[in-house]
Amino acid sequence: MTSKLWNTKHCAEDVEPALKQTLSDLGLTYLDLYLMHWPIAFQRGEDVFPKNEDGTLKVPAGGLFLVRVFVHAHLCVQQPHWRREIS
């Protein structure tokens, strides 16, 4: 099973709760593959498409370093109860 980390959940502290919510929503105990949905972060929060007054998408000032997000997400899914070995 594959799922994606949404753009408002790119902050390191949001990755694990987002993964737990995804597993709960899908009724699963693990994922085979967890992807970052897009290579750009949106402003944190519950609004999936946060927008400025002019209608443009809100992105964090200065952006986020995707390597940090990837490393944290990778560490989360390495926990044995969230993944299964595939050969």
N, C-alpha and C positions, 0 to 999 in steps of 0.2 A: 504494500500500500504506500502511496506517495501523497504527500501534502505539502503545503507551502506556508512559509512565515510571511504574514502580511506586512506591508510597508510601515504601518504605525507601530510595529512591534520590533523594530530593529535595535532599540537600546538593549544593552546586554541584560539588564535586569528584567526586561519584558519577554525574553526568549523562552525561558522555562515555563512561565505561566501561560504563554501563548501555545506552547507545545502541549501542556496539560489540557488546556481547553480544547484543542483540536482532537486529542485522543478521546476526551469525554464526548465531544460532539459526534464523533464517528463511532463511538462504542468500541474502541480498540484499546489495546494495552501497549502497542508498539507501532512504529512505522518502519518501513523498509528504506524510505528515502524522504528527507525533509529538505525542501528547497527554499531559498529566498525568492519571494515572488518576483520582485523587480530589483534592479541594482541601485535603487534610490530610496531613501527613507522619506516618509512623510512625518509631519509633526506627531509626537506621541499623543495618545488619547484613544477614546472609544469611537470617535467619528472615523469611519474607514476612508473617507475622502475629505480631510480637513481643508477648508478653503479660506483664502483671504477675502476681504470685502470686495475686491475686484474680480473674484471668481477664480483666481489662480490657486494652485495647490500650495498649501503651507508645507515648507520643508524646514528642517532645523537650520538655524543660523550656523554657517560654516560646514554644514553637512555632517555626516557620520562616516567614520572609517569602516568600510565594509569588512576589512580583514578582522577587526575586533568582533564584529557581529558574527562572522563566519566561525571564528575560533570558539566563541561562547556557544553557539548553536551546536557546533561539532562536539564540544564537551558534554552538552546536555544529552545528545542522542547516543553518546558512548556509554551511558549508564545502562547496564544489562537489561533492566526491566523495560526499557523503551526501544530496544532494537532486537533484531534477530540476525544471526549470522547467515549469510547466503553464499553458497559456493557454486 
